[in-house]
Amino acid sequence: MLLLTGLLGLTLGAAPARAASQIADHLQSIAEAAFVAGDYERAYRYFELAFVEDSSRTDNLHRQALCAEQLGQYPKAEALLRQVLLRPDARPDAHFDLAVALYMQRQYREALEQLEAARQLGVQTATLDYYQGACQFRLGQYEEAYAPLSRAYGTLPQQPGWLGYYLGGTELALDKYQEAISYLEPAYQSTPPGEFRDHIGRLLAQARDKQAHSRWWSLALRLGGAHDSNIFYEPDDYGTPSDRNGWYGYADADAALYPLRREAGSIGIGYHFYQSVYFEKSSDEQFSNYNLTTHAPRVETSLRLASGKVPVYLSADYEYTRAILGGEHYQDAHIVTPGLSIAERHWTATRLGTRLESNRFPDFNQRDAFYAAPSLAQLFTFFAKGDGRLYVEASYEHNDAEADTFSYRGVGGYVATNLPLYGPLSLLAGTRYRYLDYLSEVEQRIDRKIVVDAALRVQATKWFDTTLGYRFQNNTSLENYSYEKHLFYGEVGVSF
């Protein structure tokens, strides 16, 4: 009798357990179907109910955490996965899934520890390599990040933008600029517009800029034609203009060699040549021959004073310019431009510098002068529509000439932008303003000078472009002397 009673008790006790298991099976099947269908909220809810019915099923808890990750609920996923890892039957890939949740919360160091644990337990996937390299990249461990990111890039069937971003950024940090470009360009093209695409664009712009400034040579040539219209309002008959108009062609070439060109500093020698030829001569003999030729050899030097997140550069360039106007020796100039540059962010840089000139005019000694112009400039890079730049400068000018008539002091400002419009088309625009107080006839001679430039440029290839532009210039003096320039031009250019 006692034996019968014991057997009956065991039978009755097993019935609820079997019922709970059956309910858990049913709930789990619903959760699995919802997970496969991408309905992660429903899947999460039913995995949770199945676990309540049968808490021995560690896999349900694990799958519930995966649903939380898919829903972007990474703190919740982290908490669930830590419960999973406390169980003896936890799968090795729980370490990997926990690493993903930690990565998404920017806990990169602990994520690396979980990835290493997953690898030691036999988890070997290209996705694991990707997250390992991504965490090392975020921690500044670029040399260590390269190997896993390279393995992931060669294995994953579809290259996500993030992988190209990380691998390109790693190559850039290792000073491999061409390799960085090869990863960042396809990542940029395949990523939809948004903040992440802007991040890729910033790295791509840096890589291109550093590549251009790492070659041991540079070469640029521009050929163009222009119509120059100049209107003069003389003080004696103010309001009755005289003008000088003409068509001319020009060539502008620049070449440089760099025996030393590194991130830590550079030394270079260069040469700039300009030649204009007027096709129409003015009736005024004073302007009958306005062809201009300039020769300008130079020496460039730069030195990186501080590294790290805020690099500081010291530069000093020297240039000698010889100008020939109308076949006659017109001007000699010795120009020194020292400067200090600070790259505060990947999108902004500051430059404090000065321009020192010693000018000599062989046929007009009264204009011989020493000119100094200290300036403070700020460069912004923005990517609302691609690679755009904004340049802002403020300066002070002092010209100490042999004759007070040509001596002045003043202040000036300059704003310029390069704004991408559509595809290879961009807008180049700038405005310069100068307010000059002459030392001679102080109460009468204060000049205001403004120059406005606007141009459309089509960058057909990396090395070839075409430009159509317009320049307006106005000089106004309190002596009621005014001068206007209207310049229309078109040019083609190549640069390497």
C-alpha positions, 0 to 999 in steps of 0.5 A, a space after each residue: 500500500 505504501 509503495 502504491 501511494 509513493 508511485 501515485 505521488 510521483 506520477 501526479 508530480 510529473 504531470 505539472 512538469 510535463 505541462 510546463 515543458 509543453 507550454 514552453 515548447 509552444 511559446 518557444 515555437 512562436 518566438 522562433 517563428 517571430 525571430 525568423 520573420 524579423 518581429 523581434 519585439 514579439 520574439 522577445 516577449 515569447 522567449 521571455 514567457 517560455 523562460 518563465 515556464 521553463 527556466 532551465 532553458 538557457 538558450 531561450 534566455 540567450 535568444 531573448 538577449 539577441 532580440 534585445 540587441 536587434 531592438 537596440 536595447 543594448 543595456 538589457 541585452 548585456 544584463 541578460 547575457 551576463 545571466 547566460 554566462 553564469 550558467 554551465 550550459 552557456 554556449 561560447 558565442 554568448 561571449 561574442 554576443 555580450 561583446 557586441 552589446 558592450 561595443 554598442 555601448 562604447 565599452 571597447 576594452 571590456 568588449 575586447 576581453 569578451 571577444 578574446 574569451 569567445 576566440 579561446 572557446 573556439 568561436 572563429 568568424 569574420 564578424 568576430 574579427 571585425 568587432 575585434 579590429 573595431 574595438 582596437 581602432 577605437 582604443 587607438 591600437 591601430 597596428 593591432 587592429 589591422 590584421 583582424 580588420 583585413 581578415 574580415 574584409 577578405 571574408 565577409 561576403 558584403 563589405 559594410 561601410 563601417 568595415 571600410 571606414 575602420 580599415 581605411 582609418 587604420 591605414 590612414 593612422 599608419 600613414 598608408 594614404 593610398 591604401 586608406 583611400 582604396 578602402 574609404 572611397 567605396 565605403 563613402 560611395 556605398 553609404 547613404 547620406 547622413 552623419 556616418 557618411 560625413 565621418 567617412 568623408 572626413 577621413 577620405 579628405 584627410 587621406 587625400 590631403 596627406 597623400 598629396 602632401 607626402 609625394 616628393 614632387 608636385 606640378 600644376 598648370 593652368 591655361 586661360 583667357 580673360 576679358 579685363 574691363 577697368 573703369 577710372 573715375 578721376 578726381 577732377 572730373 568725377 562721374 566721367 569715367 575713362 576705361 581700359 578694356 582688353 582680352 588676354 590669355 595667360 599661363 600659370 605654372 608651379 612645380 616643386 621638389 621635396 627632398 624631405 617630406 614627412 609628417 614630422 616636417 618637410 623641406 622643398 624647393 619650388 618655382 612659379 611662373 606666370 605669363 599674360 599676353 594681351 590680344 587687344 591694345 589700349 588706345 592709351 599709350 600708358 597701357 599700350 603694353 600690359 603683358 606681365 611675366 613673373 618668375 618666383 623661385 622659393 624655398 619651403 620648410 615646415 616642422 611638427 612641434 607637437 603630436 597627438 590629437 592636436 598637432 602643431 606645425 611651424 612653417 617658414 617659406 622664402 620667395 623671390 619674385 621678379 616681375 617684367 611688365 611690358 618687356 621692362 624690369 618692373 619689380 623685385 620682391 623678397 618675401 618671407 612668410 613664417 607661420 604657426 598652425 594648429 589642427 584642433 579637430 579633423 574639421 578645423 585648423 587655425 593659423 597665425 602668421 605674417 607676410 614680410 616683403 621687401 619690394 624694389 621698383 627699379 624705375 620708380 624708387 619712391 615706391 620701394 617699401 618694406 611691407 608687413 601683414 600679420 594675420 590670423 586665419 581659420 579653416 573649416 571643413 564641412 561635409 553637408 554636401 561633400 567635401 566643402 571648405 570655409 576660410 576666414 582671415 583677419 589681417 593688419 597691414 603696414 607699408 613703409 615706402 620711400 615716399 609717404 605717398 605710398 606709405 599706409 597702414 590698415 586692416 583687412 578681412 578675407 572670406 572664401 569657400 569651396 562649396 560642392 554643388 552637384 557631382 563634380 560641380 563646385 562653387 568657388 567664392 571669396 570676398 576680400 576687404 581692405 581699409 587703408 589709411 595713407 600717411 600722406 594727406 592723412 585727412 584726405 587719403 583713406 582707401 577702401 578696397 573690395 574684391 569679390 570672386 565667384 567661379 564654377 569649377 568642374 572637377 572632371 578627373 582627379 587631375 583635370 578641371 575647368 573653371 568659369 569665373 568673374 571678379 569684381 574689384 572696387 577701390 574708393 578713396 576719400 579723394 573722390 578717386 574711384 576705380 572698378 574692375 570687371 574680369 571674366 575668365 575661363 581656364 583649364 587646369 591640371 595638377 598632380 
